[in-house]
Every structure is written in structure tokens, then in C-alpha cells.
Amino acid sequence: MHKLISGEKTGSPLTFAKKLSLSRSQFYNELELIKELDAPVKYCKKRETFYYETHFELILNFSLKTIREDESREIFGGSNFRPILLDGTLISLL
């Protein structure tokens, strides 16, 4: 999502949602998460693209640790970022 907005190559909201394999409502939920990070996201109807009004850099850090099946548990915290936000590629940790 960030990469496409930065490159101003999103297309219309519906096109952008399809590029991210999201429904229209899911797309707007994800866009709202970016905006909650103070991203200056705007939409230009003439150019049909989302863009950042001012420079915005998104840096995400995460760590991954393997655990045994008997140690597994579900943990929720912070914002619900989907892996698709990173570079447009869906990943699965299963």
C-alpha cells in the first residue's frame, strides 16, 4: 500500500483495493490505519491516484521466532497490520 501511494500509481479506490486483493470496505479500513500513523494521504480525482501530500516514510520493524506446537498461542496487540501493507505481497506465516 505504502509503495503504491508513494509512487502515485494506485488508480481509483476500487482499482487500488483490487490490486491489494481487498474488498472496498477492507481497503478503507487499511487506509485508515495508515492515516492513524499521521500519513498525509490524499486522493486526486483528476489523476485517479492516492498520494502523500508531504514526504512520508513508513518504517516497520518486526521479529519472527519459531516455537514448538505446545508453546503456540494467539497474541494480539497494537494495530492490526496485515502483511500486505509492506510491499503489496500477501504472505502467510502458517
C-alpha positions as CSV (number, residue, x, y, z in Angstrom):
1,M,0.0,0.0,0.0
2,H,2.7,2.4,1.0
3,K,4.8,1.7,-2.1
4,L,1.9,2.3,-4.5
5,I,0.9,5.5,-2.7
6,S,4.5,6.7,-2.7
7,G,4.7,6.0,-6.4
8,E,1.3,7.6,-7.1
9,K,0.3,4.5,-9.0
10,T,-2.8,3.4,-7.1
11,G,-5.6,4.1,-9.6
12,S,-9.1,4.7,-8.3
13,P,-10.1,3.4,-4.8
14,L,-11.8,0.3,-6.3
15,T,-8.8,-0.4,-8.6
16,F,-6.4,0.1,-5.6
17,A,-8.5,-2.3,-3.5
18,K,-8.3,-4.9,-6.2
19,K,-4.5,-4.5,-6.5
20,L,-4.3,-5.3,-2.8
21,S,-6.8,-8.2,-3.0
22,L,-9.1,-6.4,-0.6
23,S,-12.8,-5.6,-0.6
24,R,-13.7,-1.9,-0.8
25,S,-14.6,-1.7,2.9
26,Q,-11.4,-3.6,3.9
27,F,-9.4,-1.2,1.7
28,Y,-10.7,1.8,3.6
29,N,-10.0,0.1,6.9
30,E,-6.4,-0.4,5.9
31,L,-6.2,3.2,4.6
32,E,-7.4,4.4,7.9
33,L,-4.6,2.6,9.7
34,I,-2.1,4.4,7.5
35,K,-3.8,7.7,8.3
36,E,-3.7,6.9,12.0
37,L,0.1,6.9,11.7
38,D,-0.2,10.6,10.6
39,A,0.4,9.7,6.9
40,P,-0.7,12.7,4.8
41,V,-2.7,10.6,2.3
42,K,-4.8,12.5,-0.2
43,Y,-6.7,11.4,-3.4
44,C,-6.6,13.2,-6.7
45,K,-9.7,12.6,-8.8
46,K,-8.1,14.1,-11.9
47,R,-5.1,11.8,-11.8
48,E,-7.0,8.9,-10.2
49,T,-4.4,8.2,-7.6
50,F,-3.7,8.4,-3.9
51,Y,-0.6,10.3,-2.9
52,Y,1.2,11.7,0.1
53,E,0.6,15.5,0.4
54,T,4.1,15.9,2.0
55,H,7.0,13.5,2.3
56,F,6.1,10.4,4.4
57,E,8.4,7.5,5.2
58,L,7.0,4.3,6.7
59,I,9.5,2.0,8.5
60,L,8.2,-1.2,10.1
61,N,10.3,-3.4,12.3
62,F,9.3,-6.9,13.3
63,S,10.8,-10.1,14.5
64,L,9.9,-13.7,13.9
65,K,10.6,-16.6,16.2
66,T,9.7,-20.3,15.7
67,I,8.0,-22.1,18.6
68,R,7.0,-25.6,19.3
69,E,3.4,-26.6,18.8
70,D,2.9,-27.0,22.5
71,E,4.1,-23.4,23.0
72,S,1.7,-21.9,20.5
73,R,-0.8,-19.2,21.5
74,E,-2.5,-16.3,19.9
75,I,-1.3,-12.8,20.8
76,F,-3.0,-9.6,19.8
77,G,-1.6,-6.1,20.4
78,G,-1.1,-2.7,18.8
79,S,-2.5,-2.0,15.3
80,N,-3.8,-4.9,13.2
81,F,-1.4,-4.6,10.3
82,R,-1.7,-7.1,7.5
83,P,1.4,-8.2,5.7
84,I,0.0,-6.7,2.5
85,L,1.0,-3.3,3.8
86,L,4.7,-4.0,3.4
87,D,5.1,-4.2,-0.4
88,G,1.8,-5.4,-1.8
89,T,2.7,-9.1,-1.5
90,L,0.5,-11.3,0.6
91,I,2.4,-13.6,2.9
92,S,1.3,-16.4,5.3
93,L,3.0,-17.5,8.4
94,L,1.2,-20.8,8.6
